[in-house]
Amino acid sequence: MYILKEHAKLYWRDILFSIIAVVIMAGSSLWQPRLLQSVMQAIIADDQDKVVTYGIQLIILATIGLIAGVINTIFAAKVSQSIAADVRQKEYQQIQSFSFANIEKFSTGNLVVRMTNDVNQVQQLVMMILQSLTRIPILFVGAFILALITLPRLWWIVVLMVVLIVLSSQFIFKQMGKLFFKIQQLIDHTNTLAKENLQGVRVVKSFNQEENETKHFTENSDELTQVNTIIGYLFSLMIPMFMLISYLAIGATVLFVGRDVVKHPNDLAAVTSFISYLMQIFFAIMIGGMMSTFASRGFVSLARIKEVLDTKPALTYRADAPETDLSGDVSFKNVSFTYPGDDEPALKNVSFEVKSGEMIGIVGATGSGKTTLAQLIPRLYDPTIGEVAVGGTDLKNVNEKSLRAAVSFVLQRAILFSGKIADNLRQGKKNASSEDMKRAA
């Protein structure tokens, strides 16, 4: 939650206006049955003036609640969109600081889901907090107290209804929380499968693996569908069950009020208000439970985003390293390197020197460590053991800008960013002129 608190401080005024609007909206909803009770009493007493007066008050109260609801939605949407944008930007900046090892730990597809789907879940969570989750406690407590005041002798119906709904919903909401966590994992896997298949489409087609890839994707998609279907089944069971409990409570109320109407004639005007409060309590519990379940999905996404933000880059540069012009000398001294999670080293005890101006070729079988060795020179990874030096300086003591100016890395597989060719050429030099780009091309 500290992620939300950190960003919420920037929008405290909008949050305050949103909460004030929620309180006004909830107060309007709670007071309407009381006015309705006064209208019923005036009708029973055949007092037309009071009927008109209370009727006008009901319209004014409903208008106030409507306006407050609109204001709450406007500010809640503004805050949720702003916080989501801030979290997305901060997460993206954090990923930019990651080394290759950090990226491989999460996988590219996983990080994409955390920046898109998970941030969207957080946005919905903030929206729910400022709308439903803030209003529900006010409605529940207010309706509970006013129901007891309206018909004190039927207090046991209110308490019994609340207990039955809470007990019956506890199991369902607990199961939904687990299923929502499972959905996020399956969405991750679906995204990864699609990304890998599209990136490796040449390999898939070259080895006629279309059917196998389709099978893997279908299995994951079917599992995702199954989990969503189970959630739908739980919803289909939950709502009728809650409605049955609430209607039994209403039936009991009408039965006991009708049976004792001669002894308690004032209950006739109060019964409508009492039933309204029962329904408000019912909807507060049901909607609150549903929103809490959906909110649990948002909290899962928050935890996943927090994992990214709390991850320290596996490779950092010394802040106090001065900028220097490095020569083209490259040396490896007893270098060994093991990829995270692997038991066997990709490189073992490698030592050599290359002078500036010299050209060398490294030959070896697939998987022998050629690419790994090349990636150590621009410091995409740090050696597990030993020292890699450029210009006679250990790369761990080199300024990042100095290293990037001295070492160019041509990828085996060309990657172009979306945009113009000029935009891609300027990746290496932001202020490159047309002549510079023509010469480079």
C-alpha positions, 0 to 999 in steps of 0.5 A, a space after each residue: 500500500 505504500 506505493 499508493 500512499 506515496 502517489 496519493 500525497 500528490 493528489 490529496 485535494 482531489 481525494 479530499 473532494 472525492 471523500 466529501 462527495 461520498 459522505 454527502 452521497 451516502 448521507 443522502 441515501 440514508 436520509 431518504 427512507 426517513 423522509 419517506 417514513 414522514 411522507 407515509 405518516 402524513 398520508 395516513 394522517 391525510 395531511 396534504 401540506 406535509 405530503 407536498 413538503 416532504 415530497 419536495 424535500 425528497 426531490 431536493 435530497 435526491 438531487 443533492 445525492 446525484 450531484 455528489 455522485 457525479 462530483 465523486 466520479 469525476 475526482 475519483 477518475 482523475 485521481 485513479 488515472 493520475 496515480 496509474 500514470 505515475 506508477 506506470 512511469 515509475 515502473 518503466 523507469 525502474 525497468 530501464 535501470 535493469 541489467 540483462 540479468 534482471 530482465 531475464 529473471 522476470 522475462 520480457 512478457 512478464 514485465 509487459 503484463 506488470 506495466 499494463 494489466 497490473 497497472 490497470 488493476 491498480 487504477 481500478 483499485 483506486 477507483 473502487 476505494 474512492 467510490 465503493 469501498 469508502 461509501 459502503 462502510 458509511 451506508 452499512 453502519 448508518 443503515 444498521 443504526 437507523 434500522 434499529 431506530 426505525 423499528 427497535 423491536 425487530 432488531 433481531 431481524 437485522 442482526 440475523 440477516 447480517 450474520 447469515 449474509 456474512 457467514 455465507 459470503 465468507 467462503 465464496 469471497 475467499 475462493 474468489 481471491 485465490 482465483 483472481 491470483 490464478 488469473 494474473 498468473 495465467 495472463 502472464 503465461 499467455 502473454 509470454 507464449 504469444 510473445 515467444 511464438 511471434 518473436 520466434 515465428 521463423 523457428 516455429 515455421 522452419 521446424 513445422 511446430 505450428 500445431 505444437 505451439 497452438 496446442 500449448 497456447 490453447 491449453 493455457 487459454 482453456 485453463 484461463 477460461 475455466 478459472 473465469 467460468 468458475 468465478 462466474 459460477 460463484 457469482 451465479 450462486 452468491 447473488 441468489 443466495 443473498 437475495 433469498 436471505 434478504 427477502 426472507 428478512 423482508 417477509 419476516 418484517 411484513 409478517 410481524 408488523 402485520 400481526 401486531 399492527 393493532 398494538 403498534 399502529 405507528 409501525 405501518 408508516 415505519 415498515 417501508 423505511 425499515 425495509 429500505 434500510 434492510 435492503 441498504 444493509 444487504 447491498 452494502 454487504 454484497 457490494 462491499 464483499 464483491 468490491 473487496 474481492 475485486 480489490 484483492 486482485 488489485 492488491 495482488 497487482 500492487 504486490 507484483 509492481 512492488 516486486 519490480 520497484 524493489 528489485 535492485 539493478 544487478 549491475 550498477 556503475 560507480 557514481 564517482 567514476 570520472 569521464 575519461 577517453 578509453 583506448 581500444 585495449 581489451 583484456 580478460 583476466 581469469 574470467 568465469 561467468 555463470 548465468 543466474 540459476 545455472 549450475 555450469 559456467 558459460 565461461 571458465 577461466 578465460 584470459 586474453 588481451 587485444 590491443 587497440 587496432 587489432 581485429 580478432 575472430 572468436 570461433 566455437 560451437 553453438 553454446 560455447 560462450 561466444 555471445 556471452 564473452 562479447 556481452 561482457 565487453 560492453 558490461 551487459 553482464 559482470 563476470 562471476 570471477 575475474 576482471 574485464 578491462 577496457 583501456 586498462 581500466 576494470 569495467 567495474 571502475 569505469 564511467 558509464 558514458 566513457 564505456 558507451 563512447 568507447 565500445 560499440 555493440 552490433 547485435 546478431 539480430 537487428 532490432 528496429 524501434 517503431 518510428 522513422 529510420 532517422 529516429 533509429 539512427 539517432 539512437 547512437 547520436 541524438 544530434 546527428 545531422 542528415 550528413 551524419 546519418 547518410 554516412 552511417 547508413 
